[in-house]
Amino acid sequence: MELKIKPWRIETTDGSLETKDFRESIFCQANGYMGMRGYAPEDRKVNNYSRAAFLAGFYEYIRPGITDMVNQPDVSSTTLLANGIDISALPKEGFKQVLNMRDGTLYRCYTAEDTQGRKTHVAVTRFLSMARRHVAAFRFEVTSVNHAGTITIETGIDSAVENLPISDNQLNENTETSRLWGEPEVHTGGLYMETVVSKRGVAAEYRVIGNKSAVLNHGETAVLDKIVAIYSFRDEGDPRSMAIQAADTAATFGFDALLAENAEAWDALWNTADIEVDADEALQGAIRYNVFSLIQTAPHNDPHASIGARGLSHGRYKGCTFWDTEIFMLPFYLFTNPATAKNLLLYRYHTMQDAIESASRFSLTGARYSWMASDTGFEQCETWDTGCCEIHITADIAYAFGRYIEVTGDEDFFAQHAAEVYIQTARYWASRFTYDAADDRYNLLFVKGPDEYCGVTNNNLYTVKMAAHNLQLAISAMERMGQGFLNVTDEEINRWREIASKAVVRYDADTCLYHQDDVFHLLEPINPADYKDDNTPLYHRISFDRLQRYQVLKQADVLMLMALFPKNFTDAQKQAAWSHYEPKTLHDSTLSFGAHALMAATLGIAGKAEDYFYKSCFLDLKNVMANTAHEGIHTAALGITWQALIFGFAGLWADGDGLHCDPKLPQWIRGMRFRVFHKGRPCQIRIKHGEEAQINQHIGT
Amino acid sequence: MELKIKPWRIETTDGSLETKDFRESIFCQANGYMGMRGYAPEDRKVNNYSRAAFLAGFYEYIRPGITDMVNQPDVSSTTLLANGIDISALPKEGFKQVLNMRDGTLYRCYTAEDTQGRKTHVAVTRFLSMARRHVAAFRFEVTSVNHAGTITIETGIDSAVENLPISDNQLNENTETSRLWGEPEVHTGGLYMETVVSKRGVAAEYRVIGNKSAVLNHGETAVLDKIVAIYSFRDEGDPRSMAIQAADTAATFGFDALLAENAEAWDALWNTADIEVDADEALQGAIRYNVFSLIQTAPHNDPHASIGARGLSHGRYKGCTFWDTEIFMLPFYLFTNPATAKNLLLYRYHTMQDAIESASRFSLTGARYSWMASDTGFEQCETWDTGCCEIHITADIAYAFGRYIEVTGDEDFFAQHAAEVYIQTARYWASRFTYDAADDRYNLLFVKGPDEYCGVTNNNLYTVKMAAHNLQLAISAMERMGQGFLNVTDEEINRWREIASKAVVRYDADTCLYHQDDVFHLLEPINPADYKDDNTPLYHRISFDRLQRYQVLKQADVLMLMALFPKNFTDAQKQAAWSHYEPKTLHDSTLSFGAHALMAATLGIAGKAEDYFYKSCFLDLKNVMANTAHEGIHTAALGITWQALIFGFAGLWADGDGLHCDPKLPQWIRGMRFRVFHKGRPCQIRIKHGEEAQINQHIGT
C-alpha cells in the first residue's frame, strides 16, 4: 500500500481490508500515557484483541513471573447508523485517512452508500491529548449526502477485550487469546475493571456532546463529540473518581478547546525535536514520522515506565523493553527532551532492586538487567540462549547513564542515581566473567551479541567492550564518590580494573580487524546474495538454527560498538570492520539498517549510506521488512534513523569537551536545521553543503 | 518412606498422605500397552490429572506441533461404602501394599473404622494382564470385621480426566491443566471418547462379577471382581466393538483364570530376563525391580511406539522418548528379549520419514532424529539450546541399530531397515558439520553433549565420535548394499570418510586425556563438595545458567562414550578420563550414577562402583534424587543399572566375534546367574568369585 508522505502529513486513500492491519500500525496514535492502534471506531471488531489499545507500564501476569502488556478497554467503540443501517457494513468510496503529525490528529472520511443509493458521508477526527495525557477526544461528523433520514451515533466502551500473548520465538505464531480482565463495573458514561490475577484496575469515562440521533435533510451534518478520560492503578489516587473528574472537566472544555491545547503541547514538543531538511518532501515527511513516533511513544512524565519494542502500537514481545530503548532511542530524547531521557533512565534505576534480585536468581552478584523487562526488572525472556546469554543489556544501560551525564552534565543525577547503577552493574560483570588461570585472562563465556546469529558464543567483542566500559564507569564513579560508597572495597575495584584490562579481545593488528568473537571465523562462509533477495528476514526461509552456522550477521555487531564509541576506534579499524562485516550482514533485524547508515555516513560511503538510510527511515512507512502490519511500529528503527541523520550525516557529537558538528551531508539533503540540548542549554544547528556547521547556543526555547 | 524390598516383592505399611505420590510412582503397573500409577481405586480424586493412566503411543496435540501423552479415562474408579459411609474418608489402620514382581499383581489392604467403631477390612488386588494386554482386572474384597451391615461397591469409569502438560524447562512447574478429551459417549458398562483436536478415540469397557451390594454378618466378606478392556485408535479395527468383545471374553474367563494366564506370561518374561544374585535380599529385590520395571514399560508388541523418559508411570517430559531408550534401555531388551528391541528400533525406522522432513525443517539433509519424540518423529523440545543443539540422539539411534545387528546377527533387519537408517542419518551429519578451510578440519558447532551443563559448545567429543561412528556405519553399509542403494554417490561416501577422519577431536597424548569439547577447560574450576551435599540436583540451588560456567558435569560425557565403545579406548585413556571427569561430575541426572558404576566396575574402582551402583539400583526405591514422587520411574536409570551389572560387574560383551564374559564381581555379590540372547540363541551365564564365568549356549528357553 502506497502512502502519501507530506512534510507534516501521512495520507492514504486506500481503505481496503487487505491493508487494514498496516494502516492500523502506521496510523497508531499515542501520547506516552496511552496508545491506540489506528482502527476505525465505527467498524465492527473481528476479534477481541486486534483493536488494541495500551497504557504505558500496564502489564499483567499471564503465568507465574511472565507478564503481557494489557489490551485496554476500547474507548472508541461506536456504531453509526444511517436510516437504521450500520454504516460499517456498507460499501464505501472516497476513503481518505490523514495523520497530521503537527498536532497528532487522525482524520478519516468516506462516503457510504446503501442498497437504495442513499449516500452518507462520515468523518472522524480523533486525538490523544498531549496536553492532558489522560484524555482522548473523538469527533464524528455524519452528513446525509443525498437523502433525508435518521442518523444514529451509538457510542460507548467495549470491555470485551482480550490479549494475544506472543511467544518469545519469532517463528511461533500464537493463536490462543487470553482474557486478563475480570467482569467490568459498568455505569452510565463509564466503567471500571480490574485484571483477574493482580487486581490492576482501569477506569474509563466518556462524555458525549451532541445528539445521538438526528433527522437530517439533504446535505446536513450531525456532529457528535466523544470525550474520554482514562486513569489506572498506576496513577496516584482513585482511578474511578479521577476519571470521572477528568472526563467532566474535559467535556466542559469541549473538543475544540481540547484540540487547541493539544496542538499547543505538540508545538512545544516539535520546537525542540523537529528536524527541517532541505530535501524532497517525502523524505522530510518520513524523517518527521520517525520523530513524531518517538515523541508519541515515550512515557514522558513517568519515571516508572519505559518503551516497548513496538511502543504502544502493538503487543509484540509482550510489550517488553529491550536495549532498544537505551541504545537506539535514548539519544533522541537525550538531545531533544532530556527530562524524558531522565525518566527513561529512572525506570531502570527504579527497577534496580529487581535487577539485584535477578542477579541473585542467576547465582551472580550486583545488578543484572533483563533482556526483556516489563513493569518489574525481572527477566521476561524465557529461553536460555537469549534470556540468559544476551547479557549486553546491562552494560548498555550503564552506557546510557554515562551518555546522559556526559551530554546533560547533570551531576545530581550522577550522584543520586548513576553512580549506584554503575557500581551494581559492575558487580554483576565481576561475577559474570570467568577467569582463565592458564592464560591469565578473563573470558565471557556463553554469550550472545547483538548479532543474534552465531549461536551462543564466547568473548563477543561488543559485549566484552561494553562490559569493560561499564567497569570503567564504576571505577571512575568510585574516584568521585569516595571510599565507603555502597561498601565497595579496594579489592572489588582492583578486580574491576583487572577484568577490564584482561578481558579477551581478539584484534588483528595487521589488518586492523576486530574479531566479533571466538567462533565467527569458523562458520561456513556464504554469499548472502545467493540466499536473500529481498528485505524480509531470512529466518522465514532458512531455519533459525541453520543460520547460526553460516558466516552471516543478523545485524550490526562490531560496527554497532564502533557507532557507540566513535572516538575509540581509528578510521582504519572502522573501515576494516565495515569491509569484513557489512557484506556478511543480512539485516534480519530492523535495528540493522540505521546502524549501517550511521557507519556508512561516518565512513563517507555515499551509496550505502543512502540505501541504508532510506530503508531505515521508511522502514514502517514503506513496510520494508513486510512486518509492520502484524507487528506495529519498530521503535528502535525510529531511534537509529534519528542517530544516522544527526550523528551520521549531520556529524554531531557531544562529550565532556563540548558539542561538535562535522557534517557529512549527502547530496540528497541540501541542508538541515535542528535543535539539541547540550549541558541543559538548547542549541540550534544549521548545516549546508559547502559551509561550516553553525551551532547557536543559548537560543530561546 | 521406607520400603521393604524382598527378592520378589516390594512392600510398604505406610499409607500416609505424605507418601502417596511416591507410592503411586513405585507401585505403578504397566504391561507395555497400558500403564496406571499405583493409586487406590476406591480413594476420592483430588484433581483430574494425578490419577494418571496412559496408553503407549497415545498422544494428542496441546498446541501446533507439540503433543502430550494423554491421561486416559480412569477405569479403576470405585466407591466403597460400609453402612452408607464412604470408606475412603475413614481413618485406616493395618495398611499394607505389596507389589508382586513375579506376576505384576498389586495388593493393597487396610482396616477402616467409622465413628461408631465399626471396622471394615478392604483388600484390593489388581493387575494389567501381560497375557492379554488390553485387559486389566481388579478384585475388591470387603470384610465386615466387627459389625453386621451393608457393603456397597460402586464402580465405573471416570472420564473427567485432564492433562497437566509439563514444560521443557525442568524448573518451571506447570499449574495449568488441559482437557484434551471431548464429551464421552457413555453406555452401561463402558464408554468411548475422542480427543478434541485429532479425534483420537479410546473405548473402555468393564464387567462386574459379584454383587454390588451385600448385607454381611460379622466376619463375612463381599467379593467383587471388575474386568476391564481397553482399545484405542491405535489398534487395528473398531475400538468400541473390540473392547466390548474383549471385556465379555475376559469376564467369562474370570479373575482367577486371567490371573493364572497373566502369571504364566510373566513367567516366560522372567525366564529370559531374570538376574539371580547371591547377595542380600534387598539388593536381589532391587535388581529385580529394575528388570521388572523395564519389562513393564516396553511396548513389546508394538513397532510404532517407544518408551518415554518415565515410561507409562508419569507424564513428565510430555511422555516423550529420548536417547534414554536406545543408549540406556535398549541393551536390556537386546539381550533378554530381542523381539522387543527390534520393535523399539522399528519405531525409529517408522518415524524416519518424519526425521527426513525434520532435517529439512532445520535446512539440512538426511534424517535428523528429534531430541524429544512422541508419536511422530518431529521435535517436541522447543528450546534452541537443547532442542536444536543436543543432536547426538541421531547418532545414538544409528549406534543402537548397529549394536542390534552385532548382537542378534539379524541380517534381514540390516538390509531392510538398518542400512537405510545409517545412510539417511549419515547424510544428516554430512550437512551438520562445518568445514574449516583454514585448518582443513570439520567442526561440530553449537552442540550440547550428554553433559547438559557446559552451555552450548563446540566439538563435544561424545557427539563428534558418535557422529563419526554413524558415518562409518553408513560407509560399511554401502560396501554391503552396493552401488545405487538410496542413490548414494561416491562423492557422498568420500565426504563421509573425509568428515569421519577430519572431525575435530581434542586429545592429549601425554596425559591420555580426551577433552570433552573446546570450552570445558575454560570453565571455572570448583570443588563440587563445596556446593553439593546430597543427591538432589544442584540446579535447584544454583541457577541453571550459572552452572554452565562451572567446570562441572551434569552426567557422564566422555566416560559415557567410553562405556559405549569399551574396546576403542585403552585402560590408560579410561583411567585418565575417570580421574579428570569423575571428581567434577555432579550426577544431576538420573542417567549418571549407573554410567559411573559401569565405568568404575570396568576400571576396578571398587568403592566407587559400589556407591554408584547402589544409587542407580535403588534410585527410585530409595528416592535417591528426591524426585520419584512427582516425576515417576526413571526408565533410563533402570536400563543403565542393568548395564552396570551385566556389562560392568559381570563383564559381558558381545560383538561380531562372539559373547565374552570377564567378570569383575564385587565382594557384595557372591555370584550371579542370568540369561542373554546372542545371535538368536539363548545362553545362560553363571558367575562366581574365583571361578571362570560359565556361558552355556543352546539352552532351552
Interface residues (C-beta under 8 A of the other chain):
Chain A: R63 P64 N169 T175 E176 R361 F362 S363 L364 E382 T383 W384 D385 C388 T434 Y435 D436 A438 N443 L445 F446 G455 V456 N458 V519 H521 L522 L523 E524 I542 S543 F544 D545 R546 L547 Q548 R549
Chain B: R63 P64 N169 T175 E176 R361 F362 S363 L364 E382 T383 W384 D385 C388 T434 Y435 D436 A438 N443 L445 F446 G455 V456 N458 V519 H521 L522 L523 E524 I542 S543 F544 D545 R546 L547 Q548 R549
